[in-house]
Amino acid sequence: MSDHETYDLFQQGKMHLGNGRPAQATVALEKAKRREPEKASIREALGIAYFRIQRWQEAEAEFRAMLELAPTDDYAHYALGRCL
C-alpha cells in the first residue's frame, strides 16, 4: 500500500467522523495507523473515533501515543484528560 493509499484511508476515516459515523471511522483509521504508526494526525483521529464510541482505554492509548510523538500538543493533553 502506498503513502497515497494511506492518506486516502485517513481521509475516509475523517469523512466518517465528520458524518457522525465514528465506528466506521475506526476501520479506515486502524488500517492507516498500521501503515503509519508515527503519524500523530492519524492517532488523533482514531483517538477521537474511539472516544465517541466510548472505547475509553483505546482512546487513552491513542492520545498517550500522540503525546509521545508531540509532547507539546495541547489538544492531545486535553483529550487525554477527558479520557481519564
Backbone as JSON Lines, residues from 0, in Angstrom:
{"i":0,"aa":"M","n":[0.85,-1.18,0.0],"ca":[0.0,0.0,0.0],"c":[0.9,1.24,0.0]}
{"i":1,"aa":"S","n":[0.58,2.19,-0.83],"ca":[1.4,3.39,-0.96],"c":[0.99,4.45,0.06]}
{"i":2,"aa":"D","n":[1.84,5.49,0.13],"ca":[1.52,6.62,1.0],"c":[0.2,7.26,0.59]}
{"i":3,"aa":"H","n":[-0.07,7.27,-0.71],"ca":[-1.32,7.86,-1.2],"c":[-2.52,7.06,-0.68]}
{"i":4,"aa":"E","n":[-2.4,5.74,-0.67],"ca":[-3.5,4.92,-0.17],"c":[-3.69,5.1,1.33]}
{"i":5,"aa":"T","n":[-2.59,5.28,2.04],"ca":[-2.69,5.55,3.48],"c":[-3.41,6.87,3.72]}
{"i":6,"aa":"Y","n":[-3.06,7.88,2.93],"ca":[-3.73,9.17,3.04],"c":[-5.22,9.04,2.73]}
{"i":7,"aa":"D","n":[-5.56,8.24,1.72],"ca":[-6.97,8.02,1.38],"c":[-7.72,7.37,2.54]}
{"i":8,"aa":"L","n":[-7.08,6.4,3.21],"ca":[-7.7,5.77,4.39],"c":[-7.93,6.81,5.49]}
{"i":9,"aa":"F","n":[-6.94,7.66,5.7],"ca":[-7.06,8.73,6.7],"c":[-8.22,9.65,6.35]}
{"i":10,"aa":"Q","n":[-8.3,10.06,5.11],"ca":[-9.38,10.96,4.68],"c":[-10.74,10.28,4.79]}
{"i":11,"aa":"Q","n":[-10.8,8.99,4.48],"ca":[-12.05,8.25,4.62],"c":[-12.48,8.22,6.08]}
{"i":12,"aa":"G","n":[-11.53,7.98,6.98],"ca":[-11.84,7.99,8.41],"c":[-12.33,9.35,8.87]}
{"i":13,"aa":"K","n":[-11.66,10.4,8.43],"ca":[-12.08,11.76,8.79],"c":[-13.49,12.06,8.26]}
{"i":14,"aa":"M","n":[-13.79,11.59,7.06],"ca":[-15.12,11.8,6.49],"c":[-16.17,11.1,7.35]}
{"i":15,"aa":"H","n":[-15.89,9.87,7.75],"ca":[-16.85,9.15,8.61],"c":[-17.04,9.89,9.93]}
{"i":16,"aa":"L","n":[-15.96,10.39,10.51],"ca":[-16.08,11.18,11.75],"c":[-16.96,12.4,11.53]}
{"i":17,"aa":"G","n":[-16.71,13.1,10.44],"ca":[-17.48,14.3,10.14],"c":[-18.94,14.03,9.88]}
{"i":18,"aa":"N","n":[-19.24,12.82,9.44],"ca":[-20.62,12.44,9.16],"c":[-21.28,11.71,10.32]}
{"i":19,"aa":"G","n":[-20.63,11.74,11.47],"ca":[-21.22,11.13,12.67],"c":[-21.18,9.62,12.7]}
{"i":20,"aa":"R","n":[-20.19,9.02,12.02],"ca":[-20.06,7.57,12.0],"c":[-18.7,7.13,12.55]}
{"i":21,"aa":"P","n":[-18.49,7.35,13.86],"ca":[-17.18,7.04,14.43],"c":[-16.8,5.57,14.38]}
{"i":22,"aa":"A","n":[-17.77,4.66,14.48],"ca":[-17.44,3.23,14.42],"c":[-16.86,2.87,13.05]}
{"i":23,"aa":"Q","n":[-17.46,3.41,11.99],"ca":[-16.94,3.17,10.65],"c":[-15.57,3.83,10.47]}
{"i":24,"aa":"A","n":[-15.39,4.97,11.11],"ca":[-14.11,5.68,11.02],"c":[-12.97,4.82,11.56]}
{"i":25,"aa":"T","n":[-13.25,4.06,12.62],"ca":[-12.17,3.26,13.22],"c":[-11.61,2.24,12.24]}
{"i":26,"aa":"V","n":[-12.44,1.71,11.35],"ca":[-11.97,0.7,10.4],"c":[-10.87,1.28,9.51]}
{"i":27,"aa":"A","n":[-11.17,2.39,8.87],"ca":[-10.19,3.02,7.97],"c":[-8.98,3.54,8.74]}
{"i":28,"aa":"L","n":[-9.24,4.14,9.9],"ca":[-8.14,4.74,10.66],"c":[-7.21,3.69,11.27]}
{"i":29,"aa":"E","n":[-7.75,2.55,11.67],"ca":[-6.89,1.48,12.17],"c":[-5.98,0.96,11.06]}
{"i":30,"aa":"K","n":[-6.52,0.85,9.85],"ca":[-5.69,0.43,8.71],"c":[-4.59,1.46,8.44]}
{"i":31,"aa":"A","n":[-4.96,2.74,8.48],"ca":[-3.98,3.79,8.25],"c":[-2.9,3.77,9.34]}
{"i":32,"aa":"K","n":[-3.31,3.54,10.58],"ca":[-2.34,3.51,11.69],"c":[-1.37,2.35,11.53]}
{"i":33,"aa":"R","n":[-1.83,1.21,11.06],"ca":[-0.92,0.09,10.85],"c":[0.15,0.45,9.82]}
{"i":34,"aa":"R","n":[-0.22,1.27,8.85],"ca":[0.74,1.69,7.81],"c":[1.67,2.8,8.29]}
{"i":35,"aa":"E","n":[1.13,3.73,9.09],"ca":[1.89,4.91,9.52],"c":[1.7,5.15,11.01]}
{"i":36,"aa":"P","n":[2.24,4.3,11.88],"ca":[2.01,4.44,13.32],"c":[2.62,5.7,13.94]}
{"i":37,"aa":"E","n":[3.51,6.35,13.22],"ca":[4.15,7.56,13.76],"c":[3.47,8.85,13.33]}
{"i":38,"aa":"K","n":[2.33,8.76,12.69],"ca":[1.59,9.95,12.25],"c":[0.61,10.38,13.33]}
{"i":39,"aa":"A","n":[0.91,11.5,13.96],"ca":[0.06,12.0,15.04],"c":[-1.35,12.32,14.55]}
{"i":40,"aa":"S","n":[-1.49,12.77,13.31],"ca":[-2.82,13.12,12.79],"c":[-3.72,11.89,12.71]}
{"i":41,"aa":"I","n":[-3.16,10.76,12.33],"ca":[-3.94,9.52,12.28],"c":[-4.31,9.09,13.69]}
{"i":42,"aa":"R","n":[-3.34,9.17,14.62],"ca":[-3.59,8.75,16.0],"c":[-4.66,9.64,16.64]}
{"i":43,"aa":"E","n":[-4.62,10.95,16.33],"ca":[-5.62,11.86,16.88],"c":[-7.02,11.5,16.4]}
{"i":44,"aa":"A","n":[-7.16,11.32,15.09],"ca":[-8.47,11.0,14.54],"c":[-8.99,9.67,15.1]}
{"i":45,"aa":"L","n":[-8.1,8.69,15.24],"ca":[-8.5,7.4,15.78],"c":[-8.89,7.53,17.25]}
{"i":46,"aa":"G","n":[-8.14,8.34,18.0],"ca":[-8.5,8.59,19.39],"c":[-9.86,9.23,19.52]}
{"i":47,"aa":"I","n":[-10.15,10.17,18.66],"ca":[-11.47,10.83,18.67],"c":[-12.57,9.81,18.36]}
{"i":48,"aa":"A","n":[-12.33,8.97,17.36],"ca":[-13.33,7.96,17.0],"c":[-13.57,7.01,18.17]}
{"i":49,"aa":"Y","n":[-12.5,6.54,18.79],"ca":[-12.66,5.65,19.95],"c":[-13.42,6.36,21.07]}
{"i":50,"aa":"F","n":[-13.08,7.61,21.31],"ca":[-13.74,8.37,22.37],"c":[-15.25,8.45,22.11]}
{"i":51,"aa":"R","n":[-15.6,8.72,20.88],"ca":[-17.02,8.9,20.53],"c":[-17.83,7.61,20.65]}
{"i":52,"aa":"I","n":[-17.17,6.46,20.55],"ca":[-17.9,5.2,20.73],"c":[-17.6,4.59,22.1]}
{"i":53,"aa":"Q","n":[-17.11,5.43,22.98],"ca":[-16.89,5.09,24.4],"c":[-15.91,3.94,24.61]}
{"i":54,"aa":"R","n":[-14.93,3.85,23.75],"ca":[-13.85,2.89,23.95],"c":[-12.7,3.65,24.61]}
{"i":55,"aa":"W","n":[-12.9,3.92,25.9],"ca":[-12.05,4.85,26.64],"c":[-10.59,4.42,26.67]}
{"i":56,"aa":"Q","n":[-10.32,3.14,26.91],"ca":[-8.93,2.7,27.02],"c":[-8.19,2.84,25.7]}
{"i":57,"aa":"E","n":[-8.85,2.51,24.6],"ca":[-8.22,2.68,23.29],"c":[-7.99,4.16,22.98]}
{"i":58,"aa":"A","n":[-8.96,4.99,23.32],"ca":[-8.8,6.43,23.11],"c":[-7.62,6.95,23.93]}
{"i":59,"aa":"E","n":[-7.55,6.55,25.19],"ca":[-6.45,6.97,26.05],"c":[-5.11,6.56,25.44]}
{"i":60,"aa":"A","n":[-5.02,5.34,24.95],"ca":[-3.76,4.86,24.35],"c":[-3.36,5.7,23.14]}
{"i":61,"aa":"E","n":[-4.33,6.08,22.33],"ca":[-4.02,6.9,21.15],"c":[-3.53,8.28,21.55]}
{"i":62,"aa":"F","n":[-4.18,8.89,22.54],"ca":[-3.75,10.23,22.95],"c":[-2.41,10.19,23.67]}
{"i":63,"aa":"R","n":[-2.14,9.12,24.4],"ca":[-0.81,8.97,25.0],"c":[0.25,8.81,23.91]}
{"i":64,"aa":"A","n":[-0.07,8.05,22.87],"ca":[0.87,7.9,21.76],"c":[1.11,9.23,21.07]}
{"i":65,"aa":"M","n":[0.05,10.03,20.94],"ca":[0.21,11.37,20.36],"c":[1.2,12.19,21.17]}
{"i":66,"aa":"L","n":[1.08,12.11,22.49],"ca":[1.98,12.89,23.34],"c":[3.41,12.4,23.26]}
{"i":67,"aa":"E","n":[3.61,11.13,22.99],"ca":[4.96,10.63,22.75],"c":[5.53,11.24,21.48]}
{"i":68,"aa":"L","n":[4.68,11.38,20.47],"ca":[5.1,11.94,19.18],"c":[5.23,13.46,19.22]}
{"i":69,"aa":"A","n":[4.34,14.11,19.97],"ca":[4.31,15.58,20.01],"c":[3.98,16.01,21.44]}
{"i":70,"aa":"P","n":[4.98,16.05,22.33],"ca":[4.74,16.31,23.76],"c":[4.06,17.64,24.07]}
{"i":71,"aa":"T","n":[4.13,18.6,23.17],"ca":[3.54,19.91,23.45],"c":[2.17,20.09,22.79]}
{"i":72,"aa":"D","n":[1.61,19.04,22.24],"ca":[0.32,19.14,21.56],"c":[-0.78,19.39,22.59]}
{"i":73,"aa":"D","n":[-1.32,20.6,22.58],"ca":[-2.34,20.98,23.56],"c":[-3.59,20.11,23.46]}
{"i":74,"aa":"Y","n":[-4.02,19.8,22.24],"ca":[-5.23,19.0,22.08],"c":[-5.03,17.6,22.66]}
{"i":75,"aa":"A","n":[-3.87,17.02,22.46],"ca":[-3.61,15.68,23.0],"c":[-3.69,15.68,24.51]}
{"i":76,"aa":"H","n":[-3.17,16.73,25.16],"ca":[-3.28,16.84,26.62],"c":[-4.74,16.95,27.05]}
{"i":77,"aa":"Y","n":[-5.48,17.79,26.36],"ca":[-6.9,17.98,26.66],"c":[-7.67,16.68,26.48]}
{"i":78,"aa":"A","n":[-7.46,16.02,25.34],"ca":[-8.21,14.8,25.02],"c":[-7.85,13.67,26.01]}
{"i":79,"aa":"L","n":[-6.59,13.57,26.36],"ca":[-6.19,12.56,27.33],"c":[-6.88,12.81,28.66]}
{"i":80,"aa":"G","n":[-6.93,14.06,29.07],"ca":[-7.62,14.41,30.31],"c":[-9.09,14.02,30.27]}
{"i":81,"aa":"R","n":[-9.73,14.21,29.16],"ca":[-11.14,13.81,29.02],"c":[-11.3,12.31,29.11]}
{"i":82,"aa":"C","n":[-10.37,11.57,28.55],"ca":[-10.44,10.11,28.61],"c":[-10.3,9.62,30.05]}
{"i":83,"aa":"L","n":[-9.42,10.26,30.78],"ca":[-9.17,9.84,32.16],"c":[-10.31,10.26,33.06]}
